[in-house]
Amino acid sequence: MTIRGFFARHRVTAGVLTPAALGVALLVALTWALWSAPPRTIDTELTASTADCHDMVTLSIAGRGDTPRPGTTKMLVDANGKELPAASADDYVSTWIDQASSAPLKAVGPGSYAAMYISYPADMSSYEDSVNTGVANAESVIRAIRTSCPDTKFAIVGYSEGADVARRVAMNVGHQEADADGKYGLVDPADVVGVVILADAGRADGQGPFPGAKNPFTNPDGFDLKYQNGKNPIPGQGALPDTGGSDFGALAGRVASFCSDGDLTCAAPQNISLLQLVVNVGRQLNIDALEREQLTLATGMDVATVLSRIALNAFAEINSQPDWMKSDQTFLDVLLQVSDPSYTGPTTTPTTTPTTTPTTEPGTSPVSGEADSISTDKMSPLAYLPQKLFKEIIGLIVTNQNTIPVIMSDPYQLTLARDVGHHFDYWRDADPATGKPLTSADYAAAWLTYLAKQAQNGQKVDPKAKLSSAELSAALSEVTSSSDAPSPASSSAQAASAAPSADPTSQPATDAAAGTVPPTDVAASTPEAPAAATTPEDAVTTTDAPVAPETTSPQADSSTATARATTTAVPTTTVAPTPSR
């Protein structure tokens, strides 16, 4: 019987598998998937080169579909003219993270500061491959710049899928060990002066916004401006706890990890082990294909292959532990362990009991049935079966106390919906009445501006330093002087026009980094309108030539306004083609 014939004869089975596989795709996609925007490029007269040294360079890593692509964007080149996986902010702009990464441009002298956008797949044909490539590309750019400009200081900014890349790069930098000559393979951690992570999927449970800092809930070391009052952590943890934690090594105190309460990317509740298993499976699936084609023979085989591999690894892991029946580890624990994409196999070698051939006296025969009897060492684990089953049941209940509440709360709506989608909060979360005067993006912009000024002046970041009132005023004015801060009501309305449709079946899951303008970013070539007047059928406009903006961006340098034109990509309800890798 052919495979096609098998499915034709088993319509009921196919009908059951289809919603299950789509459910996997949806639950995984909600964490990182918003819209993919077409690349927005600007032709500049000269190609950016690492030979042009700056006092400080920020590596910007945007989310799904929001990345410079060779062939459509002028890429950064090294001193020998070799193309690198990055583009200058003069050639590529993300409307999401540009607000923070480009803020220092007008605060320091010409040539002192640069923002570079890291190129990486930024897709979900394989989430782990995409993020790992992003990490490798970011580190290669750091090495190239360090080689050409050993005195340059670095900052790193990442959002959504790019936040995962930024975190992993920061942890790699912070946990390096110097060689015998005191040199570092990547970069001296002292030269990475700040890291900003928006929607941190590796966030530790109850972690404050500034892990490792003297004041982890209020400010990074060396920047005496409070982000918020109080010490109450955002509840929950990142959706990928295996990739993170609060230990950034030598970068402790120089990291800002912002998380919005309700954004399941970084604030997923504990005790949702079944959902965590789904997420682990999804990290190994071609979500782009499932989203585009739904469940077909090809995508079904992809799902079956991943699930089969996890099942085989689970039994191999159990077989490697002779006393597993006596242990407290449940089968769900094993599945969570082996479904982690970083799992490499059993850590112990299976123990085998040597078999002995029973001896008999010459002329006698073995007792009837003796050769087929089960040895005592093989029978003994069965004695623990009732207790093991009890532990399995209790473990399933205990580790999934919050699974049903999360599902009932509609995680898609909670994270991505209009007006209430918390994955967009970082541009609208200011609340002066409760002691939070700036949005997360504004705070990041002020901090990076201060760090750029220090780098320009040749100052080393001093964790014990305190800002003078004049320095604090200057840092804030650089960020807010030319921007009109929207009210909470208007921010919510703008977020509504930027958020996905409430119907996950008609709206493609894509990444938040794409094509919509964050509430505080007013650098748009199309006038802003209230959310009620914005229709999802608005066309996406791109330009290859400078366009005079109707509204001046707070991040735009007047000297480069004609060289850096951005356009607003308004999401539509049609599925965009998967960007080429």
WOLINUR-V243271 format. One record per run of one state. SS is the DSSP state (H for helix, E for strand, - for the rest). FROM is the first residue (numbers start at 1). LEN is the number of residues. If there is no record, write none. Layout:
BEGIN
ss from len
SS FROM LEN
SS FROM LEN
END
This chain:
BEGIN
ss from len
- 1 2
H 3 7
- 10 1
H 11 22
- 33 1
E 34 1
- 35 6
E 41 1
- 42 7
E 49 1
- 50 6
E 56 6
- 62 8
E 70 1
- 71 2
E 73 1
- 74 3
E 77 1
- 78 5
E 83 1
- 84 2
E 86 3
- 89 3
E 92 1
- 93 5
H 98 4
- 102 1
H 103 4
- 107 6
E 113 6
- 119 8
H 127 22
- 149 4
E 153 7
- 160 1
H 161 14
- 175 14
H 189 3
E 192 7
- 199 16
E 215 1
- 216 3
E 219 1
- 220 17
E 237 1
- 238 3
H 241 3
- 244 5
H 249 3
- 252 3
E 255 4
- 259 9
E 268 1
- 269 4
H 273 10
- 283 4
H 287 7
- 294 3
H 297 23
- 320 4
H 324 3
- 327 4
H 331 9
- 340 30
H 370 3
- 373 3
H 376 23
- 399 4
H 403 6
- 409 2
H 411 6
- 417 5
H 422 6
- 428 3
E 431 1
H 432 3
- 435 1
E 436 1
- 437 3
H 440 17
- 457 12
H 469 12
- 481 7
H 488 11
- 499 11
E 510 2
- 512 19
H 531 3
- 534 24
H 558 3
- 561 21
END
